[in-house]
Structures are given as C-alpha cells and as structure tokens.
Amino acid sequence: MIRKIGVSISLWFIFGLPHGFAKPEKHSQWTISLSKKELKVGETIDVVFHVAIDKGWYVYATDFDSLVGPLLTRFVFQKNSSYTLIRKTHSIKSIRKYDKVWEGEISYFTESGEFRQSIKILKLPLQISGTIEYQECSDIEGKCIQHEEDFSVAPSSQKTDDSKVIDSSSHQVQLEKIKTPSTETTSSNLWQFFLLAFGAGLAALLTPCVFPVIPMTVTYFIKESKSRKKAILKALWYGTSIILIYTTIGTVIAKVNGPEFATWLSTHWIPNILFFLVFIVFALSFFGMFEILLPTSWVNRMDHLSERGKMAGVFFMAFTLVLVSFSCTGPIVGSILVESSRGGFIKPIVGMFGFSLALAIVFTGLAIFPEWLSKLPKSGGWLNVVKVVLGFIELALAFKFLSTADQVYHWHLLDRETMIVIWASIFFVAGLYLLGLFRLPHDSEAKFIAVPRLVLGISCFAFVFYLLPGLVGAPLKNLSGYLPPLATQDFSLYTFSRDDSKTNSICDEHPLYSDFLFFPHGLRGYFDYEEGLACAKKLNKPVFLDFTGHSCTNCRQMEEKIWSNPEILKLLRDEYIIIALYTDERKELPPHQWHRSAYDGKLKKTIGKHYTDFQITTFNTNALPFYCLIDTQGQLLVPPKGYDLRIDHFLAFLQEGIKKFRNNQE
C-alpha cells in the first residue's frame, strides 16, 4: 500500500499547503532534440524527449493501460501549421512489470528514459511547443508528485531558400514549470466496460458466423440429451465452456499475437475457404447426403468412459462455436484484445467474460430447449423438414465466407450479381421443397402441407423476389454487409456515374489505389491518409476519416443505411474530404513504405497492416467501422464515432465537426 499512501501524501504536500507557500519538489530533468540535423519539408522525423531521473525515483512511461491506476506520461502538442503528428508518443525500452499494488502491468523508467514522437514537416521554419504531464514516484520516500511543464523547440539556424532545408544541430529548448499541477486522476469503470462487452456479445449473435452454428447446437443436443437433468447439466457445462474458451484463448491470443490475429482470422483466404467448405459439408449433411459421425473406435471408447468423457464432447461443441464464430466476432472483440496486448490484465478479462457470457446465456438456453423439442409430436417428419431448411440456410451463408476472401483478394469470383443469383437459386429451391414438390432422403411422405410449412415456402419465394431487383443495381439495404458492395456489380440502373455533376471535388482525378477501391453512392475520396490530408489542406476542408474493411458487415450497413441519407450524403459530398483506410487490404506496399510498428515491433508491409497499426497507435482501437473527423493538421475535431444506425445521431456528428472546424478557422 506504500505507493497508494504515497500518492495521497504527495497530493496533500502539493495542494494542501497555502497557495505560494511551497513549490512541489522535482526529481527529473528533461531535454529535447530532433532525430535529424537537416530538415526538409515533407519528411518524417522524431522529436526525442530524454528524462534524467534522480536515484530512488522513477517516471511512468506511455505504454501501459491507463486504467490500471498510475498517471501515464503525456505529451500535449500545440497545433501548428509547420508540422503534423504521426501516431502517438511512445516509450523506448521502458521497464515493464506486474504491480501488486495497482493490480496490473505498468511500465516506467529509472535513472533515465526516452520518449519519441514522430512528426511530418509541412513547412519551414519548424516550431514545436506543448506540455509534458508526468508523475514521478519513490517507493523509498513513499510519495508521488505530478508535474506539468511547457516545452518548445525552435532550431536556431534556419534556411528558407528553395531547398527548404534547415540545420537542427543547435536548439533553443525551454522547459517551464506550471504553477498548479494537475489533480485529475483516472479511475476504471469495470462495470460499465462489462456491460458494453455484454452488449457486444448480444450483437455478435446476429452475425452470419454465429447464426449458422445454432442448428448444429440444436441437432447435437436433440441426439445426446436423454433426460432433463442431463440436458441441463450439459447445457450449463456448454455455456461454461464458451466462457472459459473465449476468456482464456482470447486473452492468450492478444498476448502472443496481438489484435492483428483477429484481422487475419476474419480476412485471410485460408480460414475463410476452410469455413466455406465446413458449412458446405454441414449443409449436405442436413440434406441427408451423409451423417457426420465420429469414428466407430472413438464412439466405442467414449461408451466406456465416465461422465467426464461425455462432457468432453460438449466442450468440443463449444470450441467449434468459438472457432467458427471468431471470424465474425474478431472485429467486435478487437478493442478488448488491444487492451490485453497493450499490458492491461484485469480489464480485458472482464471484457472477454462479458462478451462470452452473452453468447453462453443464449446458447445454453438453446441447449436446454432441444429436450422440449424431442417431446413434441414427430408425425409428418416435421423435424427433418426443419433440418433441411436449416441446411439451405447453411448453404447460403457458406458463400459469405467465400465472398469475404474474394473481396479482400480481389479475385472477382463472387461479385454482387453472382452472389445474388446464387442466393436466389438456393431459396427458390428451398421454396419448392417446402411446398412439397420434391423430397430428400429421410423425408416421410406428407399427405398435406402444414400451414407453417406453407408460410415458410411463401417467405422463401418472397425473399427471391426481393433479391431480383438487385441484379440491376437496387441497393437491397436490408442485406447490406452480407452481399458484396454495389461497386463490384457490372451493371446498375441505380448508382451514380463517376462523372456525375453532384460528385464531390477532390484534388486528383486518379487517387492512389482508386483502381481497385471504391466509395459508395458516387462519392469520391482517398484511400491513402497522407494524400487525402494534403488535399484537405489545399481545399481547406475537414476530413472524414473512415476506418473500414472489405469483410466488415457493419461498415457496409452504415454505408447503405446511413450514408445514403440525402442530408448526410450532401455533407459528405460538399463539406468533407473523405479518406477510407482499409485495415484488411492485402496489397503490399512498396519496400520504402514498409515500417516497423512502435506498438508491437512487427514490420508492416501491406496497406491493411499499415493502417491497422495506424488506428491502434493513434486511437487505441481496431474496431470497425470507426469514423473520425479531423482538421487539416490531423487533430480530432469531435470524439470518434462507431457503428450507429441512427441517422439523426450521425447527422449531428457531421454537423458538429463542421462547426468546430469553422470555429477553429476564425
């Protein structure tokens, strides 16, 4: 408890005495330099902060979870037209350990420490100023002291000729102590985070990766549950297994591989093709072509095992759910994985527990429910009809996985019209089956068509008729995110042409990557951050920064249901420069654009990894969609916004950004 007591003593020491009676003691000295001597417009350099610390004292770093407790060192840069910030300030080789007092991992410096902030030079002369907020502590003396110090860096020798080079070998470095240190401390709200994660788990149930697992669960427990007592016991173990697997494996994945693993699993062709094939096999099994059974030797072995062996089978079902659904739920839990890999411990466990608890509650209920189904009358073979219908749904959703890989790798095997034809064909045949026009293996002969079966058949044909206008470009907003984007369609009567007079202005008619990346609704913009920001400066407009992905279902829903609103579309077209950053784009960058991440130390070679790293290091999340309104210096105008299908909220978000941008111009 010495450090927590020390914080209280230190705050009393700093703020409890009469004003002006004593100054807070100081045990660290800061110096600032630039990473290059010769500075050129357009290049990226580092501002290097070095701190010398008295013996027995330490200063906290920037690379651990702020909710653990201690105050992270923070660098606040004054806005300035001579430069723009690139990502966040990061610590260099800080000491990391688990702290029992704060109950989490922390990082800090003793004796000396180094921080770096990357900036891009926009014009000369270069002028940098701001504030350092930090906390120095001593376990020996039992106190922690907070400080705020101003800094400024202005290279003394400056050349303003056409070469636009300045010499930074000597600097005017100024550090001034502010009279009143900050008293604001950060406290965690784990209950709020738990509820947020729980809500995300409920939302994940609506994804196309989780929904198809429901028939597997129903079928398995119908066959395995012989009594109510055993059904409840297995169901509870099934739910517990989901929680254990998600919480344990999810946290381990974050620690070992980082949040990029979630992106890999949801976008790489290997897992998506594998899931496609798995669901094709499941569909054929539901149709009665074959049964998926364990080898006879395994079955005989399990017959000789105790109850523990049967529980192992339930655990395997839970593991299958987690594995398959993670392809869609990965982006949802991405922020939780970021927290885990950045050094937090308690918070990611709470978040993963909340997320998996939502799944476990629903699937546990479904696991108990099959016993009630088995008691219902079996006349007419209605249960096999349900199984076959679920097979049609499995078959349709299998193509969603193939479509994801197709979009990410630009194979153009499943463009929008192809996907519509496949789905329309599947549900047309399903409608014929429900109306009794043909039978499949294991179907019993029906003397009449039951009313529920007739209603389902009509629903299938209605869905087919709903799909057909999509072949000529109808937006089909209710399926946005499940179908490939409209830009992949060869023919459309509904979309805007590229030379439409209402299309928004941009600085370059052929932006980088525009040959294979597109915006919806005839909008134009950029797919490279630097190129888009340069245009925003030239036209003096705010930036609508869109972190998106080919595999992001919610991104497509936002574009079709929210961006298409006339008022929102007008603001995007007339008031903003749009930059879309695809975090799952697999196209490799030229070697000179590769960079090693300050976040995880890995080399980023592709567009997607480059902008995933940019999103994580700048905004501490990799959730999609993620919208930021920034000024021409790359600074946020308003808090970022995520997935939200309320038009009035998104409209207010855009309007507030415009208002803030104009106020800053005055």
N, C-alpha and C positions, 0 to 999 in steps of 0.2 A: 504493500500500500504506500510505500515511501514516495513513489512518483506522483500518485494522485494527491497525497497530502501536500507534496511539494508544489503542485500546481496551485492549490488553494493558498498556501503561504506566499507564493510568488505574486499572485494576483492581489493579495492584501498588501504586500510590500509595494507593489507598483501603484495601486489605485486607492489604497486605504488611507494613505497619509494625506495631509492637507496639500492642496494644489501648489506646486512650486517648491515644496519642502525638500524633495529629493528626486533625483533622476534615477531611472532604472539602471542597474549595473549592466555592463556589456562585456561579453567574453568571446567575441568573434570579430574579425576584421575582413571586409570584403574588398576585392579588387576585380576589375572588369577589363577584358580585352576582346579583340576581334580575331577570328581564326586566320585571316589573310591580311597581308600588308597592303597589297594593291587591290583596290575595289573597283568593280565595273558594274555598270547598270545591267540588270537582267540576270546576274549571277546570284547564287545562294551561298551565304556564309553563316558562320555560327558566332553568336555573342556568348562569350565564355565568362561565367561567374565563378570566381575562386574564393573560398572562405577559409581563413586560418582560425582555428578554434583553440582556446586555452585548454591546458591539460586538466582532465577530470570533467570536462564539459563535452556536449555533443549537440549537433544541429540535425533536425529531422530532414529527410530527403523529400522527393516528389513522387516516388514510385510505389506507394502502398495505398491501401484502401483508406480514404479519409474518414470513413465511418467507424474505424477501429477506435479512434479517440484523439491521439495527438494531432497537433496542427501541422499539416504539411507545409513545407516552404513553398511560397507562392510568389510568382513574378508577374506584376501587372505593368504592361507596356502602354505608354501614352500613344494614342492614334496620331499618325504622322504620314504625310504623303511621300516620304522618301523611302519607305520600306513596307513590307507586309510580312506578317508572321507565317511560318511554315510549321504546322503542328504545334504541340505543346512543349514547354520547357521540360527537359528530362535530366535525371541524375546520372552521373558517370561513376560506376563501380562503387555504389553505396553498400554499406553493411546491412545484411538482412537477417532477421531472426524472429522467432516467435516470442512474444512478450506475454508473460503470465498475468501481469497487472492489467494490460489493455485487452487481454484475451484475443489476440490476433497477431498477424505478422506485421512488423514495422521495418522501416529502413532508415538509416541515419549515417552521419559522418562524425568521426572523432579526429582531432588534430587538424585535418584539412579535408576539403571536399570540393567537388567541381560540378557545375550545372551548365547545360548548354541549351541555347535557344536558336533554332535555325530561322533565318530571315532571307527574304528575297529583296535585293536592292532595286528600287523603282526609279530613283533619280538621285542626283548628287547636287549639293553636298548631303551626306548622310548624317542624320541627327537621331539619336536614340535616347529615350528617357523613360522613367517609370518608377515603380516602387517595389521593394522586396519586403515581403511579410514572412517572418520566420519565428521559430521558437527554439531557444537554447536551454538545455537542461543539464542538471548534475545530480546523479544519484547519491553522490557523497555528501553534498550540501543539502539535498532534499528540496530543491526548488527548480522551477521552470519559469523563464522570463520570455515574454513576447516582445517583438520589435517590429517596427515599420521604418524603412529607410529609403529615401529617394536616391535614385541614381541617374546619371546622364553620361552619354558617351558622344563626343564630337571629335573626330580626327582633326588634328591641328594643321596638318599640311593637306591642302585640297587643290586639285587641278580640275578646272571646269572647261577644258578645251574639248575638241571634238572626240578625243579618245575616251573621255568620261572615265578617267582613272584617278583615284586618289590614294595617297600614301597614308596608311594607318599605323605606321611604326611607332608614332607617339600619340598619346591620347590625353584628353582632359577628362579625367574621371572624378565625379563628385558623388559623395555619399553623405546625406544629411539625415540625422535622426529626427523623426517626427515626435512632437512633444507627447502626444497621447497615443499609446499603443492600443491595438485593437483588443476588445474584450469578447468578441464574438467567438463562440466555440461551436463545433459541430457535434450533434448527437444523433445516434441511429434511431430509426423508427422501424424496427424489425416487423412489428405487427402490420404496418402499412405495406411494407415490402412483401410480406407473406400473402396478404390479401390480393395484391397486384399479381403475384405469381400464380395464385389460385385461379384468378380470373383468366389469366393467360392459358392455364390448363383447360378450363372450360371452353375457351375459344378454339383450342387445338383440336377438340373433338369434332369440329366442323371441317377440318382439313381433309383432303382426299386421300391422305395416307393413313389416318386413324379410322375413318369410317369403314373402309373395307375390312378391317380386322374384326368388326362386330359379328359378321356371320361365322367366322372361324370360332369365335368365343362361344356363340350360341350352340353351334354344332358339337363342339368338344364337350361342353357340359351336359348337353342332352344325352350323349352316349355314356358319359362317365359317372353321372350322379344317380345313385340308386335310391337314396333316401334323403329326406330333408336335412337331417343332421349332418350327413356327409357333404351335401351340397353347400350348406352354409359354411362348414369348416373349410372346404376347398376354395369357396369364394373369398373368404377372409384371407386365406393364405395367398390367393391370386392377387388381391389388392395390395397386401403387404409386400409381395414380391415386386410389384410395379414400383412401389415407393423405394424399396431397397436398391433396385437396379438403377433407377433414374438418379437417385441421390448419390449413390456410390460411384457408378460408372461415369455419370455426367461430370462430377467433380474431378475424378481422376483424369478424364479426357481433357478438361480445362487445364489441369496442372501440367500434363505431359505434352499435349499438342496445341493448346490454346484454342481460341474461338474459331480459328480457320478450319478446324476439323469439321465443325458443323456445316460450314460452307462447302467443303469438299464432299461430304456425305450427301448433301442435297443437290449438288450440281454436277459432280463428276459423272462421266458416262458409265463407269464400272458399276457403282451401286444402283444407278437408275436403270440400266439394262438388266441387272440382276433382279431388281424389284419387278420390272416389267415381266420377265419370264416367270417369276414366282407367282404373280397374280394370274397370268395366263394358265399356269398349271392348276391353280386353285379353281379357276372358272371351269376348266374342263372336268375337274373332279366333281364340282357341283352339278354339272350337266349329266353326270353318270358314266363318263367315259372310263373312269377307274376310280379306285379309292386310295387315298393317301394313308398308308398303314406303316407302322414300324416293322422292321424285320421280325420274322417269327421268333428268332432266337432272343431278340430284345423283349418281345411280349412275354415269352415263357419265363425269362429271367425276372421280369417285373412281377409276374404272378407269384413268384417265390419270395419277393421282397416284402418287407413290412409296410406299414402305412407311410413310412418315410419315402419309399420308392414312388408311391402314388403322388406324394407331394412334389417330388422332383419333376413329374410330368406337368403339374400345374405351374411350377416355376419356369419350365421351358416355354409354356404358352405365354407367360408374362414377358419372358425375354424376347420372344418373337414379336410381341406387340411393341416393345420398346425399340427394337432394332428397325422394324419396318416404319414405324411412325416417326422415328427421329429424322427421316429425310424431310418431312414437312415441319416438324416441331423444332428442328435445329435453329432456324432464324428466330423463332419465338423465345427460345431459351438463350439466345446469343448473348444478351446483356448479362444474364446470370453467369454464363461461362466467362465473360470478360472479367467480371468481379473476382471470380475464382483464380484466374490465371494472373491477375494483377496483384495478388498477395493476400486478398481477403480470404477469410476462412468461415466464420460463422454465417455471414450474410449469404454467400452462395448456397450453403447447405440449407438454410431456411427457405431460400427461393426455390431450390430444386425440390425440396419437400413439399412446399405449397403447390407447385406445378404438378408434381406426380400424384399428390393427394386428390386433386380434382379428377384426374384420369382414373385413379383407383376407385373412387366412390362410384363413378358411373359404371365402370366395368365390373365391379363387384356386384352391383345390382343386376347387371345383365347375366352374371354368372349364376346368381341365385334364381333368376327368372326361368331358365330352361326347365327346371323341375315342374313349375306350374304349366309350362307348355306341354310337357310329356303327359300330363293328366287330362289334357283336352281330348275330345274325340278325334280319332285318326281316320274316320270314314272319308273316302274320296281321295286319300293320299294328299291332303292339303299341305302337309308338312314338306313333302318332296317338291311341291309346286313352289313353296316359299324358297326352298333351297335352290331351285333352278333360277328363279327370278334374281336371287342374290348373285348367282353365277353370272347372269347378264350384266349386273352392276359391276361385279369384279372385272369382267372383260372390258367394259367401257373405261373404268378407272385405270386399268393397266396401261392404257395408251397415254395417260397423263405422265407417267414416268418416262416413257419413250419420248414424249413431246418435250419434256424438260431438257433431256440430253440433246435433243435436236435443236432447240433454241440456243442453248449455251454454245454448242459447237458449230452452229450454222450449217447443218447438213441439208436442210430443206427437204427432209423426207416427210415430215408431218406439218406442212403449212396449214393455215387456218381452214381452207376449204377441204383439204384432205381429212383433217380431224373431224369436221362437221359431217362429211359423208360417212366416215367410219361409225360415228356415234348414231347417226340417223339410221344406218343399216342395222346396228345392234338392237336399238329399241323398236324398230319396225318388226324385226323377227320376234322380239320379246312380246310385242302386242299380239302377233299371230299365235304364239304359243299360249298366251293367256286366254285367247278366245277359243282354244281347243282345236285349232286347225292342224296341229301335228303333236305327236307325243315323243318323249325322250325315254331312255332306259329308266326303269324303276317307277315310271308313272303308272298309276292304275287307271283303268277306263272310267271315264266320267259320263254319267247319263245326262247331266245338265251342267251348265256353267253357273257357279255360285256368284251371287251379287258382288262380293268383294273382288273376286277374280275378274269379273266384267269391268268393274271400276278401274282396276289396275291396268287392264288392257286398253281401255279408253285413255288413261293417263299416258301410257306409252306412245300411243298414236298422237296425242296432243303435243307431247314433247317433240316428236318427229316434225310435226307441222311448225312448231316454234323454231326448230333449227333451220328449216329450209330457207327462210329469208336471209340467213347468214351467208348463204352461198353467193349472194350478190352484194354482200357488204353490210347487212343490217348489224348494228352493234351488239345485240344479244347481251345486254348489260347484266342480266341475272347470271350469266355464265362467265363474266369477265374474270380472268385469272385462271380459269380451267381450260379455256381454249387458247391457242396461240394468238399473239397480238394481231390486230387488223392489218398492221403494216406488212405482214407476211402473205397477205392474200393478193393474188394476181389481178383480180377484177373486183371493183366495188363501185356501186352507184351512190354510196353514202359518204365516202371520205372526201376530204378536201384535197385539191390538187396542190402540187408543190409550188406552183406559181400563182396561187390564189392571191388576189389583191389584199385580202384581210390577214395574210400571214405576217407574223411579227418580223421586225427588222433585225438583222444580225450583221456583223462586220465582215463576214467571209461567207461567200455563197457555197463553199465546199469545206465545212469544218472537218477537223480531224475525226476519223472513224465514222463519218456520216455515210460511207458506202455500205456499211452493214448494220448500223444502229440508227434507230428512227424514233421520232416523237409521235404521239397520237394527235388526232384532231387537227392535222395540218400545221401544228406548231413547229417552229424551228429553234435550234439552240446548239449547245455544245456538249461534247462528251469528254472533253479534256478541261480540267479545272483551270490551269494557267491560261489557256486560250480563251475560255469564257470570261475569266476575271479581267483579262486585258480588254476585251470588248466592252465589258461593263464600265471600265474606266473611260474608254473612248466615248461612249454614248452617255456617260454619267447616269447610269441606271442601277438600281439594286439587283441583286442576284437571287434567283430562286434555285437553290441547290437541292437536287433530288438524288438521294442515295437509293438506288434501286437494284433490281436483278432480273435476269431472264426467268428464273424459277420462282419469283416472288408472286404468289397468288394475290396477296393483299395489295401489291403495287398496281397490278392490272385492274383490280376492283376500284381503287382510288382514281385511276386514270379514266375509267369508263363511267363511273357513277358520280364523281366529284369534279374532275377537270372539265367534263363535258358541259357542266352548268354554264349557261351563257355569260353570267356575270363573272364567274371565276375564269372562264376562258378568255374573256376580254382583258381582265387584269394581267393574266399570264402573257397574253399576246402584246399588250400595249405598254405595260409598266415594268416588266422584269426582263432580265437576261436569264434564260433557262440553261442550267447545266445539269445534265443527268450523268451520274457516275455509277457505272455498272460494277458492282462488287463481286460478281461471279463470271465476268467476261474472261475467257481463256486465251485471248490473243496475246502473244508475247510481245513485250516492249523491246525496242532496240537496246542493245547492251549498255549504251551510255546513259540510258534512263533507269537502269536497274538501281535499286538502293537497298541497303541493309537497314532493317527496321530498328529504331531505338526502343521499340516496345518489346519485341521478342527475339531480336538479334538475327532473324532469318532474312535471307536475300529474297527480295520481291521482284519477280521477273515478268509477271503478267499484269494486264490492266486491272483485272479484278483484285488481285492481291495487293496491288499498289494502292487502290482506293479503299479496300477493306482496312488496310493499315492506317491510311489517312483518316478514316472515320473513327477508328478505335482510339488513335492517339490524340485526335482533336476533340472528339465529342464523347469518348469513353463508352461507346456502344457500337454494336454491329447490327442492330435491329433494322428491319426493312418493313415498309418504307420509312424513310427518315428525311424530313424536309427542314431545311434551314434557310432563313432569309438573312443575307449578309450584305454589307456595304462594299464599296469598291476597294476597301483595304482588307477584306476578308473577315471583318468583325461582325458578330451577330447583332442583328437589329432587335429581334424579339426571341424568346425561348423557342427552341425547335419543336416540331410537331410530328407525331407519328400517324399511325393508322386511325382514321376518324371519318366515318361515313356521314357525318352531319354537315350539310352544305353550309349552314349559317356559321358554324364554328370555323370552317376552313376559309370562308369568305372574310370573316373578321380577322383571321390570322394574316391574310394577304394585305388587307387594308391597313392593319396596324403597322406592318413592315414598311409600306409606302409612306405612312405618316411619319414614322421615326426617321426614315431616310431623308425626307424633305426637311424635317426639323434640324437634322444634323448639317444640312447644306446651308442653313441660314446663319 
